């Protein structure tokens, strides 16, 4: 079991470490370009190719999407009063409590732990999470919402295209599938390397407060992921993927949104950094629990 857990964690730590070391050595890295490339091209191609080829039912995918929505709502229900009690800004800290790093860390972790079936289920969770994060995340940080913003998320269109092909049973040209598969293959390594670069350059704020919020983020994730899995009767791979995705650290996008809207970005960065470091420390226990 220990060897299996190490084989899952090691690639994630190594790839993230490459990005971290690269940034610390002062080498140039176009984080904004890579993030846009992964978000707008790589991730949609990965999602499309995986959903086309993986042996998983639409009901399982829809069930995971529903579980993701329920879990994220539960995060908000718990986090809002906690932040109020401690008089912490909802605009600053709420996104970090409800939007997890289900992409950069969650997707590779579920792939390594549960194979392509785990990746497909993780994509279902990630799809719901990224839509909410790209709509409500900026809305919370900016204090105002933009209806219809989710239609600008390329991931939504790639999921729709993949589902349409599966439902209609149309034969996809081989060249189209191989192209999507090839482009999508760069996504996970780039996600992890970019995560490492981001961790190396984001500033550190109030560590004591960030550590407490990190414990809340990860603990809440495990508890809610387990609870939703129990209520919905999930077992095996589905249960494991749901708990893993829920228990991921705060997403780096929370920092980017805070920086864009000038909403205490250093405080948000500290929470992202501390929750990620704590997550790496607790990953063996988490994997041992779900496996």
Secondary structure, DSSP 8 states (H G I E B T S, - for coil): -HHHHHHHHHHHHHHHHHHHHHHHTT----HHHHHHHIIIIIHHHHHHHHHHHS---HHHHHHHHHHHHHHHHHHHHHHHHHHHHTT--HHHHHHHHH-B-TTTTHHHHHHHHHHHHHHHHHHHHHHHHHHHIIIIIHHHHHTS--TTGGGG-HHHHHHHHHHHHHHHT----HHHHHHHHHHHTTHHHHHHHHHHHHHHHS----HHHHHHHHHHHHHHHHHHHHHHHHHTT--HHHHHHHHHHHT--B-HHHHHHHHHTTS-HHHHHHHHHHHHHHHHHHHHHHHHHH-
